[in-house]
Amino acid sequence: MGLIKPNNYSKEELKFSKIANALGHPARTRIIELIQEEMLVTQTSLISHLNLNKASIHRHINCLRRANLLLNKYRIHYDVLHLNSEPLKQFEERIQKLSKSS
């Protein structure tokens, strides 16, 4: 996200924008879909699913974490990624609200 004047926007507006930015890349939406479909998703498994290098996967995962869309549970030697569905529900509600106002 570029430079903004955060005092001009509510926390909800900033959160919505951060989630929209995170969902704005096809690799990140694919990561979310894979986590919804599979029980065990790790950063290593995403390399083969998405055909991206480790650094790219790491950047996409960090973007999703900053938007509070991903949670991870540490297992010995790796993290298992889980979806935090609450921000997605709030995002969906906001989208519905915006679509009704037009």
Buried (B, 14 or more C-beta within 10 A) or exposed (E): EEEEEEEEEEEEEBBBBBBBBBBEBEBBEBBBEBBEEEEEBBBEBBBEBBEBEEEBBEBBBEBBBBBBBBEBEEEEEBBBBEBBEEBBEBBEEBEEEEEEEE
